[in-house]
Amino acid sequence: MKKTRHEISFLLLLSLTCFSSRICYGGDTITSTNFIKDPGTIISSNSVFKLGFFTPSNSTHRYVGIWFEKISPQTVVWVANRDTPLNNTSGIFTISNDGNLVVLDSANIILWSSNISSSSSAANNTIAQILDTGNLVLKDTSSGVIIWESFDHPSDKFLIPMKLMTNKRTNEHVGLTSWNSPSNPSTGNFTFLLDVRNIPEAVVLNGGKTYWRSGPWNGQSFIGIPEMYSVYLSGYSLSIQNQTYTLSVATNIESQQIVCLFISSQGNFEQRNWDDEKKQWNTSWVSPKTECDFYGTCGAFGICNAKTSPVCSCLTGFKPKQEKEWNQGNWSSGCVRKTTLKCENQLNNNTDAKEDGFLKLGMVKVPFFAEWSNAPVSIDDCRLKCLRNCSCSSYAFENGICMHWINDLIDIQQFDGVGANLYLRIASADLPTNSVRNKKGIIIAIVIPVTLVIFIIAIFLCWKRKINRQEKKLNMTASEKKKILKQTIGDDIMIEDEIKLKELPLYDFEKVAIATNYFDLNNKLGQGGFGPVYKGKLLNGQEIAVKRLSRASKQGYEEFINEVRVISKLQHRNLVRLLGCCIEGEEKMLIYEYMPNLSLDAWIFGSPRHKSLDWRKRFNIIDGIARGLLYLHRDSRLKIIHRDLKVSNILLDKDLNPKISDFGMARIFGGDEVQANTVRVVGTYGYMSPEYAMQGQFSEKSDVFSFGVLLLEIISGRRNTGFYLHESSISLLGFAWKLWTEDNLIPLIEPTIYEPCYQLEISRCIHVGLLCVQEFINERPNVSTIISMLNSEIVDLPSPKEPGFVGRPHETDTESSQKNLDQCSTNNVTLTAVIAR
């Protein structure tokens, strides 16, 4: 590169000054007189990043770069002269006469320059500074304006404050480019950037060709990255200004750790987190990681599913274009339509063709190159727009964005539980409903007459039964109804001091049937071991919930008796209220007050409503459950152990006040009784304490364990037995314990409730939850102590010990019958049958 004599003389003077004064490095800034000569360095103000000369491993070349000061081995995040290395240690990094940052060799030849051109830029007007964010900035000293920064010219790593940008008009972009190899920082084959030709997507290019893609941005996340629906959902944002699309990451994401995104020399895009305890980088996410992540694996109109073998298949209505190659595992040629679309037939004057249809493909990464519109439209408008365009092969409607695809569909990937719904346009003959239409016609012709006859007979029998029932009712007195109740639920609960029948109203079956519209399925709220639960409305307008005993449920009958025995004696604002019961013939029902907001699990697990449960509401729910439990254990006339405390048994009234329900498994303790044994363990896996599940022992502390699990579920929004995100923590309890030991509780907290002002209170609740789920009984607090801890009446909390059951149990909600266990040993060992719910 040619330079003027004046410039060269100036640079030689700087070099001589450096040698004579030895002021060549130090501080965090570079000027025309205070520059870096190899091996000098400068360090950011808080010693986070260092700037200077370095040599990669297995190399002899010298480069100017930025790396983490306190992390070893050296992790370089930016390189200046990546394509023009120095061959010796004579390099200088300084500011030239024209105000640019430059790397010079021993002959003062410029190997790299920031390459800015500004009339105001001059050596005496600019200063360079390394910041604690890892950004090297060049500023105009007179105005303070940043005229160049390394964040706009990244290498292979993305630090959290950085932004990726692409201008749609000029196609200029700020992206990552891989190293050529781990020991060679020169420009590699892989580039990570934003593709904004259609809907914005993040892509990895290999020599200019698409290698991997994220799927389109839906306003919150990239559709093709499943992890963004949970772990990273709240961290990323995409903005548009003057046709420039900017992707950024919130600075508080993973604030407890050093995080960087990285494009490797092999084309892997990774997120790495620094483990300060183990002094190593951990890869928390990487892509591509399966065959389906590579772009276009299955060709046009193919779909890839990493969980099937082979991974590729043709979409419905399509067949392999090259059958032989396809069967040999070469899917690149893709698939073609089996039947021509109606639009194409009409263009060929075939007017007999039937209307095309759309087939829903659920939970997929949608294809590349979508045309889109975010103008206010509905999914029906989106469908109609595609149907009217013969070239439109599919559409999707995601977060108010209507997407269309013209011609071939490439790079569709099947996911589980996440992704978008893609509606594929296929010919009428290939629709799944058409293939069975003829069979359906024959079946309907036979079934309708037979059904009609059966229906008429059923109506007659129901009418006859109703007449007989009404005649029987007319002759039944109130005392006889009470006598039936006594015969049904036993003499032991008819003692006048324990139950007064006048306090437990009896409801006529006919009134209950009318209230529930004769147990219409549309009024069914749920199903348990007891039997189905229906919503009803009495003639006076009162809404009720009706638990109807299933005739086939032996356990349900026992629960019915137990629930009447227990809950008829209880009254507390945090317990569901029993209004009465209905007993007529084989019908046995419990009538409760209706809870309009249903159960807590319907709010916190996978429901859009979880966003409306902020931290204050969740804490009130936690506190209410604890106070209801305290009433059961200490404050009621009887001491009661619930034995089945779980999220689905917490009901919410119209004001979201919690009500503990389902006392079918509850046990009444005597005044001095603190523990009991059973050979029939009932409850729900994931909530049962170790001593109860393994030995059949239950006490107040068994309910405390269940409360601890429930508390952690409310805070995290995750099920204990359904949480397997981290390999090292195979349950929610294990995950919470791992984060506790790492002093990093933020990943446990539901993102929608986390606010810095609540962090101490939430952390305190997690602390209490971990105390509740400790393995040994005597280490768990009682409920009165829990309430004091939650409300900060006890300031210093003991340190929790490792929870019981951090392993992965098998969850089931089905009742199993009790098995008869023969005694196989003369030792004093109790054989316990576990009945899971």
Secondary structure, DSSP 8 states (H G I E B T S, - for coil): ----HHHHHHHHHHHHHHHHH-----SSEE-SSS-EETT-EEE-TTSSEEEEEE--TT---BEEEEEESS-SS--EEEESSTTS-BSSS--EEEE-TTS-EEEE-TT--EEEE-----TT--GGGEEEEE-TTS-EEEEETTT--EEEEGGGS--SEEETT-EEEEETTT--EE-EEEEEETTEEEEEEEEEEEE-SSS-EEEEEETTEEEEE---B-SSSBTT-GGGGTTSTTTEEEEEETTEEEEEE-TTTTTTS-EEEEE-TTS-EEEEEEETTTTEEEEEEEES-SGGGSTTTT-BTEEE-TTSSSSEEE-TTEEESSHHHHHTT--TT-EEESS--HHHHHHTT-TT----EEEEEEEEE--SS-EEE-SS--HHHHHHHHHT-TTEEEEEEETTEEEEEES--B-EEE-SS-SEEEEEEE-GGGSHHHHTHHHHHHHHHHHHHHHHHHHHHHHHHHHHHHHHHHHHHHT--HHHHHHHHHHHH-GGG--TTT--GGGS-B--HHHHHHHTTTT-GGGEEEE-SS-EEEEEE-TTS-EEEEEE--TT-HHHHHHHHHHHHHHTT---TTB--EEEEEEETTEEEEEEE--TT-BTHHHHSS-GGGGG--HHHHHHHHHHHHHHHHIIIIISSSEEE-S---GGGEEE-TT--EEE---TT-EEE-TT--EEE-SEEEE-TTTS-HHHHHH-EEEHHHHHHHHHHHHHHHHHTS-STT---BTTB-SHHHHHHHHHHTT--GGGS-TTT--GGGHHHHHHHHHHHHHHTBSSGGGS--HHHHHHHHTTSS-S------BS--S------------------SSS----EEEE-
